[in-house]
Amino acid sequence: MNRRELIGAAGLVALSIPASRLAAQEPGVRAFPDGFLWGASTSGHQVEGNDTASDTWFLANIRPTAFAEPAGDAANSFALWETDLDLCVAMGLNAYRFSVEWSRIEPEQGLVSQAALDHYARIVEGCHARGLAPIVTFNHFTSPRWFAAAGGWLNPEAGHWFAEQCRRVMRAMGDGIHQAITFNEPNLPKLLGSLDLPPALKQAQRANLDRAGELTDSAKFVSANVTRPEDVEPLEIAMEAGHALARDAIKAERSELPVGLSIAIFDDQAGPGGEGKLEEMRNHLYRRWLDVAKADDFLGVQNYERAIWGPDGRLPAPEDVGHENGGTDVYAPSLAGAVRYAHAETGKPILVTEHGINDATDLVRQRFIPDALGHLHSAIADGVPVTGYCHWSLLDNFEWIFGYGPRFGLVSVDRTSFRRMPKLSSVVYERIARANAL
């Protein structure tokens, strides 16, 4: 039996324990706080399909492109959103994180679609009807094509345009939103820049953006998740301003609504002689957004891996750990490490807005979820105020430039029929969520 099979067998043993026994075990049960949010995350472009007015749709469908394939119909969640909410209910969850697509609401500048606003309002209402807390992301990387062609976040008016988008969303459905997230991972370009990405990929992204500019008669086509290296720092500065304007616009409509943003955080560790580099990289990757979060109501943390820093840069992952399909080391304490750091630096409550693993077999995921949540529970027991956990993702979906290769979902999706098929890992997660305990 190889290591993957062994891990899978361990997960299946866990599945054989009835949920009633899991909830009643004493003193071994590790209970989470009352009211803890158990959710699953999605983003509009990645699951809805045919987001044809967005910058990302455009970039994926022109040539040359940095994308392995276009999104196409994705998981057809624009039509099947009720099915997706029902999957959350069947999984014993009490929260659902999703994003509104600005490009559907304002496909051309000044042209606002009431039908699109009504669609997202129905999702909020559908969440409440099913006992799910709607956690709404106002910008999950994608923006309208017209916005990108106007220079995107580098246009001096960008923050004001985004604030107006936030106002119209709040007026359409703000009364029903549980928590609002302005931006998803605005620090991701810096995070990716810290990785040893192939030069060909960087060249492909630049060529993709240059061609988009030519086709739209744009002086500079700017996207938030396909970026030129020289734009990364100016983008962060502009999005910091955009976040403040968006937060003010949201609060103006509903002052008591908790507003924050989500950032990607490694579980950063120092290897031999790497203490100085660790501090340098933390300041580079997160400092701006940790400082921004101090004025917010909470901070969303998204963690997928650890980073071990030596004096000259990032060190390879230890050979004695497993690796997921994308090559990342499988290290269950990683989430808790990121959460502890984020709270220590901001003093804010933490909502885990994404955490998961690219595992086509689903065998590793079955063990990874309870292992990671065990370490998260320890952080909570030590006093870190974690209010909820949203797994990435509910569905196997469109993973940006990588297309449909990665498999992060608790539920698989047939790309032709769109049939949803819950995986065994969803049962593992369900038993934890229903018991509110490990």
C-alpha positions as CSV (number, residue, x, y, z in Angstrom):
1,M,0.0,0.0,0.0
2,N,1.5,3.3,-1.0
3,R,1.3,6.5,1.0
4,R,-1.8,7.9,-0.9
5,E,-3.7,4.7,-0.4
6,L,-2.7,4.7,3.3
7,I,-4.0,8.2,3.8
8,G,-7.2,7.3,1.9
9,A,-7.7,4.2,4.0
10,A,-7.4,6.4,7.1
11,G,-10.0,8.8,5.8
12,L,-12.4,5.9,5.0
13,V,-12.0,4.7,8.6
14,A,-13.1,8.1,9.8
15,L,-16.1,7.9,7.5
16,S,-17.3,4.8,9.3
17,I,-17.8,6.6,12.6
18,P,-21.5,7.7,12.9
19,A,-22.0,11.5,13.2
20,S,-23.9,11.0,16.5
21,R,-20.9,9.3,18.0
22,L,-18.6,11.9,16.7
23,A,-20.6,14.6,18.4
24,A,-21.0,12.7,21.7
25,Q,-17.4,11.6,22.3
26,E,-16.0,12.9,25.6
27,P,-13.5,13.9,26.6
28,G,-11.8,13.6,23.2
29,V,-14.2,16.0,21.4
30,R,-12.7,19.4,20.5
31,A,-15.7,21.7,20.2
32,F,-15.6,24.9,18.2
33,P,-17.2,28.1,19.5
34,D,-21.0,28.5,19.4
35,G,-22.1,30.2,16.2
36,F,-18.9,29.2,14.4
37,L,-19.4,29.5,10.6
38,W,-18.9,26.4,8.5
39,G,-18.9,27.3,4.9
40,A,-17.7,26.6,1.3
41,S,-16.4,29.2,-1.0
42,T,-16.8,29.9,-4.7
43,S,-16.2,32.9,-7.0
44,G,-18.4,34.1,-9.8
45,H,-16.2,33.8,-12.8
46,Q,-14.9,30.4,-11.7
47,V,-18.3,28.7,-11.4
48,E,-21.0,30.7,-13.2
49,G,-19.9,30.4,-16.8
50,N,-20.1,32.7,-19.7
51,D,-19.0,35.8,-17.9
52,T,-18.5,37.4,-21.3
53,A,-18.1,41.0,-20.4
54,S,-15.2,40.5,-18.0
55,D,-11.5,41.2,-18.4
56,T,-10.7,37.6,-17.6
57,W,-13.0,36.2,-20.2
58,F,-11.5,38.5,-22.8
59,L,-7.9,37.5,-21.9
60,A,-8.7,33.8,-22.0
61,N,-10.3,34.0,-25.4
62,I,-7.8,36.0,-27.4
63,R,-4.5,34.9,-28.8
64,P,-1.8,34.9,-27.5
65,T,-3.2,34.0,-24.1
66,A,-1.7,33.0,-20.8
67,F,-4.7,30.7,-20.1
68,A,-4.6,27.0,-20.6
69,E,-8.3,27.1,-21.7
70,P,-11.2,29.5,-21.4
71,A,-13.9,29.2,-18.7
72,G,-16.8,28.5,-21.1
73,D,-19.8,27.3,-19.2
74,A,-17.7,26.7,-16.1
75,A,-20.0,24.8,-13.6
76,N,-23.1,26.5,-15.0
77,S,-23.7,27.9,-11.5
78,F,-25.4,31.1,-12.9
79,A,-28.3,28.8,-13.6
80,L,-27.7,26.1,-11.0
81,W,-27.0,28.3,-7.9
82,E,-30.0,26.8,-6.0
83,T,-28.5,23.4,-6.5
84,D,-25.2,24.7,-5.1
85,L,-26.9,26.1,-2.1
86,D,-28.7,22.8,-1.5
87,L,-25.3,21.1,-1.6
88,C,-24.1,23.3,1.2
89,V,-27.2,22.4,3.2
90,A,-26.8,18.7,2.6
91,M,-23.2,19.1,3.8
92,G,-24.4,20.6,7.1
93,L,-23.0,24.0,6.4
94,N,-24.3,27.3,7.8
95,A,-22.4,29.7,5.5
96,Y,-21.8,30.2,1.8
97,R,-19.1,32.6,0.4
98,F,-19.7,33.8,-3.2
99,S,-18.8,36.8,-5.3
100,V,-20.8,39.2,-7.4
101,E,-19.5,39.8,-10.9
102,W,-19.2,43.5,-11.6
103,S,-19.0,42.7,-15.3
104,R,-22.5,41.3,-15.2
105,I,-23.9,44.2,-13.3
106,E,-22.2,46.9,-15.3
107,P,-21.2,45.2,-18.6
108,E,-20.5,48.6,-20.2
109,Q,-19.6,51.7,-18.3
110,G,-22.8,53.4,-17.1
111,L,-25.0,50.5,-18.3
112,V,-26.3,48.8,-15.2
113,S,-28.2,45.6,-15.4
114,Q,-31.1,45.4,-12.9
115,A,-31.6,41.7,-13.9
116,A,-28.0,40.9,-12.7
117,L,-28.6,42.7,-9.4
118,D,-31.8,40.8,-9.0
119,H,-30.0,37.6,-9.7
120,Y,-27.5,38.1,-6.9
121,A,-30.2,39.3,-4.6
122,R,-32.0,36.0,-5.1
123,I,-28.8,34.2,-4.1
124,V,-28.7,36.2,-0.8
125,E,-32.4,35.4,-0.2
126,G,-31.8,31.7,-1.1
127,C,-29.0,31.6,1.5
128,H,-31.3,32.9,4.2
129,A,-34.1,30.5,3.2
130,R,-31.7,27.6,3.8
131,G,-30.1,28.9,7.0
132,L,-26.8,29.9,5.2
133,A,-25.0,33.1,6.1
134,P,-24.2,34.9,2.8
135,I,-20.5,36.1,2.8
136,V,-20.2,38.3,-0.2
137,T,-17.0,39.2,-2.0
138,F,-17.4,42.4,-4.1
139,N,-14.3,41.8,-6.3
140,H,-12.8,38.4,-6.7
141,F,-10.0,39.3,-9.2
142,T,-12.3,39.9,-12.2
143,S,-13.6,43.3,-13.4
144,P,-15.4,44.5,-16.5
145,R,-13.5,44.6,-19.8
146,W,-14.2,48.3,-20.1
147,F,-12.6,48.9,-16.7
148,A,-9.4,47.0,-17.7
149,A,-9.3,48.8,-21.0
150,A,-9.4,52.1,-19.2
151,G,-6.3,51.1,-17.2
152,G,-8.0,49.1,-14.5
153,W,-6.9,49.9,-11.0
154,L,-4.2,52.2,-12.3
155,N,-6.9,54.6,-13.6
156,P,-7.2,57.5,-11.1
157,E,-11.0,57.1,-11.1
158,A,-10.9,53.3,-10.5
159,G,-11.6,53.4,-6.8
160,H,-14.5,55.7,-7.3
161,W,-16.0,53.4,-10.0
162,F,-15.6,50.5,-7.6
163,A,-17.2,52.4,-4.8
164,E,-20.2,53.1,-7.0
165,Q,-20.4,49.4,-7.8
166,C,-20.4,48.6,-4.1
167,R,-23.2,51.1,-3.4
168,R,-25.5,49.6,-6.1
169,V,-24.9,46.1,-4.8
170,M,-25.6,47.2,-1.2
171,R,-28.8,48.9,-2.3
172,A,-29.9,45.8,-4.0
173,M,-29.1,43.2,-1.3
174,G,-27.1,44.8,1.5
175,D,-29.7,44.1,4.2
176,G,-29.2,40.4,3.8
177,I,-25.4,40.2,3.6
178,H,-23.7,38.6,6.7
179,Q,-20.2,39.8,6.0
180,A,-18.7,41.9,3.2
181,I,-15.3,41.3,1.6
182,T,-14.1,44.1,-0.7
183,F,-11.1,42.4,-2.4
184,N,-10.0,38.8,-2.7
185,E,-6.2,38.4,-2.3
186,P,-5.1,41.8,-3.5
187,N,-1.6,40.7,-2.5
188,L,-1.6,37.6,-4.8
189,P,0.6,39.1,-7.5
190,K,3.3,39.7,-4.9
191,L,2.9,36.2,-3.5
192,L,3.2,34.7,-7.0
193,G,6.2,36.9,-7.6
194,S,7.9,35.2,-4.7
195,L,7.7,31.9,-6.4
196,D,10.1,30.5,-9.0
197,L,7.7,30.9,-11.9
198,P,8.9,30.0,-15.4
199,P,10.0,32.9,-17.5
200,A,7.8,31.7,-20.3
201,L,4.7,32.2,-18.1
202,K,5.7,35.8,-17.3
203,Q,6.3,36.4,-21.0
204,A,2.9,34.8,-21.9
205,Q,1.1,37.1,-19.4
206,R,2.7,40.2,-20.8
207,A,2.0,39.2,-24.4
208,N,-1.6,38.4,-23.4
209,L,-2.1,41.9,-21.9
210,D,-0.4,43.7,-24.7
211,R,-2.7,42.0,-27.3
212,A,-5.7,42.8,-25.2
213,G,-4.6,46.5,-25.3
214,E,-4.3,46.4,-29.0
215,L,-7.7,44.8,-29.5
216,T,-9.5,47.3,-27.2
217,D,-7.5,50.4,-28.4
218,S,-6.3,50.8,-24.8
219,A,-3.2,52.6,-23.9
220,K,-2.7,49.9,-21.2
221,F,-5.0,47.0,-20.5
222,V,-4.6,46.2,-16.8
223,S,-6.0,43.1,-15.0
224,A,-5.7,42.2,-11.3
225,N,-4.8,38.5,-11.8
226,V,-2.8,38.6,-15.0
227,T,-0.2,41.3,-14.3
228,R,3.0,42.8,-15.5
229,P,5.8,42.8,-12.8
230,E,6.2,46.5,-13.0
231,D,2.5,47.0,-12.2
232,V,2.4,45.0,-9.0
233,E,3.3,47.7,-6.6
234,P,1.2,50.4,-8.3
235,L,-1.7,48.0,-8.3
236,E,-1.5,47.4,-4.6
237,I,-1.3,51.2,-3.9
238,A,-4.4,51.8,-6.0
239,M,-6.3,48.9,-4.5
240,E,-5.5,50.0,-1.0
241,A,-7.2,53.3,-1.9
242,G,-10.0,51.4,-3.6
243,H,-10.6,49.3,-0.5
244,A,-11.0,52.4,1.7
245,L,-13.5,53.9,-0.7
246,A,-15.4,50.7,-1.0
247,R,-15.5,50.2,2.7
248,D,-16.9,53.7,3.2
249,A,-19.5,53.1,0.5
250,I,-20.7,49.9,2.1
251,K,-20.8,51.3,5.6
252,A,-22.7,54.3,4.3
253,E,-25.5,52.0,3.3
254,R,-25.3,49.7,6.4
255,S,-23.0,50.9,9.1
256,E,-23.1,47.8,11.3
257,L,-22.3,45.3,8.5
258,P,-18.8,43.7,9.1
259,V,-16.5,44.7,6.3
260,G,-13.0,43.4,5.6
261,L,-10.8,42.0,2.9
262,S,-9.1,38.6,2.4
263,I,-5.4,38.1,1.8
264,A,-3.3,35.2,0.9
265,I,-0.8,34.2,3.6
266,F,1.8,31.5,3.7
267,D,2.7,29.8,6.9
268,D,6.1,31.5,6.9
269,Q,8.9,29.7,8.8
270,A,12.6,30.3,9.1
271,G,15.1,27.7,7.9
272,P,18.7,27.8,9.1
273,G,19.8,31.4,9.1
274,G,16.6,32.6,7.6
275,E,15.1,34.7,10.3
276,G,16.0,38.0,8.6
277,K,14.7,36.8,5.3
278,L,11.4,35.7,6.9
279,E,10.8,39.1,8.3
280,E,11.8,40.8,5.0
281,M,9.4,38.6,3.1
282,R,6.5,39.0,5.5
283,N,6.9,42.8,5.3
284,H,7.0,42.6,1.5
285,L,4.0,40.2,1.0
286,Y,1.6,41.3,3.8
287,R,2.5,44.5,5.6
288,R,0.4,46.9,3.6
289,W,-2.7,44.8,3.9
290,L,-2.2,43.9,7.6
291,D,-2.0,47.6,8.3
292,V,-5.1,48.2,6.2
293,A,-7.0,45.5,8.1
294,K,-6.5,47.4,11.4
295,A,-9.2,49.8,10.3
296,D,-11.6,46.9,9.2
297,D,-14.0,44.7,11.2
298,F,-12.2,41.4,10.5
299,L,-9.6,39.9,8.3
300,G,-10.1,37.1,5.8
301,V,-7.2,34.7,5.7
302,Q,-6.5,32.4,2.7
303,N,-3.8,29.7,3.2
304,Y,-2.7,26.9,1.0
305,E,0.9,26.2,1.9
306,R,3.9,27.1,4.1
307,A,7.0,28.8,3.0
308,I,10.4,28.1,4.6
309,W,12.9,30.9,4.2
310,G,16.6,30.6,4.1
311,P,19.1,33.6,4.1
312,D,18.9,33.8,0.2
313,G,15.3,33.0,-0.4
314,R,12.7,30.2,-0.2
315,L,13.9,26.7,0.6
316,P,12.5,23.5,-1.0
317,A,9.8,21.8,1.0
318,P,11.1,19.0,3.2
319,E,11.2,15.6,1.5
320,D,9.4,13.8,4.4
321,V,6.0,15.5,3.6
322,G,3.4,14.6,1.0
323,H,2.8,16.8,-2.0
324,E,-0.5,17.7,-3.6
325,N,-1.1,17.6,-7.4
326,G,0.3,21.0,-7.9
327,G,3.5,20.2,-6.1
328,T,2.8,22.1,-2.9
329,D,3.7,20.3,0.3
330,V,0.8,18.9,2.3
331,Y,1.4,20.5,5.7
332,A,-1.7,20.4,7.9
333,P,-0.5,23.0,10.6
334,S,-0.1,25.6,7.8
335,L,-3.5,27.2,8.2
336,A,-3.2,27.6,12.0
337,G,0.2,29.2,11.5
338,A,-1.1,31.8,9.1
339,V,-4.1,32.5,11.3
340,R,-2.0,33.0,14.4
341,Y,0.3,35.4,12.6
342,A,-2.6,37.4,11.0
343,H,-4.3,38.0,14.3
344,A,-1.1,38.8,16.1
345,E,-0.3,41.5,13.6
346,T,-3.7,43.1,13.4
347,G,-5.6,42.3,16.6
348,K,-8.7,41.6,14.4
349,P,-11.0,38.6,14.3
350,I,-10.1,36.1,11.6
351,L,-12.4,34.5,9.1
352,V,-10.8,31.7,7.1
353,T,-12.2,32.5,3.7
354,E,-10.2,29.9,1.7
355,H,-8.2,26.8,2.5
356,G,-8.0,23.6,0.6
357,I,-5.9,21.3,-1.5
358,N,-5.5,20.3,-5.1
359,D,-6.2,16.6,-4.9
360,A,-7.6,14.8,-7.9
361,T,-7.9,11.5,-6.0
362,D,-9.7,13.1,-3.0
363,L,-7.8,10.6,-0.8
364,V,-5.4,13.2,0.7
365,R,-8.2,15.8,1.2
366,Q,-10.2,13.3,3.4
367,R,-7.4,13.3,6.0
368,F,-6.1,16.9,5.4
369,I,-9.4,18.6,6.4
370,P,-9.6,17.2,9.9
371,D,-5.9,17.4,10.5
372,A,-5.8,21.1,9.5
373,L,-8.9,21.9,11.5
374,G,-7.4,20.2,14.5
375,H,-4.5,22.7,14.4
376,L,-7.0,25.5,13.8
377,H,-8.9,24.4,16.9
378,S,-5.7,24.6,18.9
379,A,-5.2,28.2,17.8
380,I,-8.8,29.0,18.9
381,A,-8.2,27.3,22.2
382,D,-5.1,29.6,22.7
383,G,-7.3,32.6,22.3
384,V,-7.2,33.5,18.6
385,P,-10.6,34.8,17.6
386,V,-11.5,32.7,14.6
387,T,-15.2,33.2,13.6
388,G,-15.5,30.7,10.8
389,Y,-13.9,28.4,8.1
390,C,-14.8,28.4,4.4
391,H,-13.3,25.6,2.5
392,W,-12.0,26.2,-1.1
393,S,-13.9,25.1,-2.9
394,L,-17.4,23.9,-3.0
395,L,-17.0,22.7,-6.6
396,D,-14.2,21.7,-8.9
397,N,-14.0,24.8,-11.0
398,F,-12.1,27.0,-13.4
399,E,-8.7,27.7,-11.8
400,W,-7.7,30.8,-13.8
401,I,-4.6,30.4,-16.0
402,F,-4.5,26.7,-15.2
403,G,-8.0,26.0,-16.6
404,Y,-9.8,22.9,-15.3
405,G,-6.8,20.8,-14.4
406,P,-6.6,21.5,-10.7
407,R,-9.2,19.8,-8.4
408,F,-10.0,21.7,-5.2
409,G,-13.7,20.9,-4.9
410,L,-15.6,19.0,-2.3
411,V,-17.9,18.2,-5.2
412,S,-17.0,17.2,-8.7
413,V,-18.8,18.5,-11.7
414,D,-19.5,16.8,-15.0
415,R,-18.4,19.4,-17.6
416,T,-21.1,18.3,-20.1
417,S,-24.2,17.5,-18.0
418,F,-23.1,19.7,-15.0
419,R,-24.1,17.0,-12.7
420,R,-22.8,17.5,-9.2
421,M,-21.2,14.5,-7.4
422,P,-20.2,15.0,-3.8
423,K,-16.8,13.4,-2.9
424,L,-16.0,11.4,0.2
425,S,-14.2,14.4,1.6
426,S,-17.5,16.3,1.7
427,V,-18.8,13.7,4.1
428,V,-15.7,14.1,6.3
429,Y,-16.3,17.8,6.3
430,E,-20.1,17.4,6.9
431,R,-19.5,15.4,10.1
432,I,-17.3,18.1,11.5
433,A,-19.7,20.9,10.6
434,R,-22.8,19.1,11.9
435,A,-21.1,18.3,15.2
436,N,-19.3,21.8,15.4
437,A,-16.5,19.7,16.7
438,L,-13.7,17.3,15.9
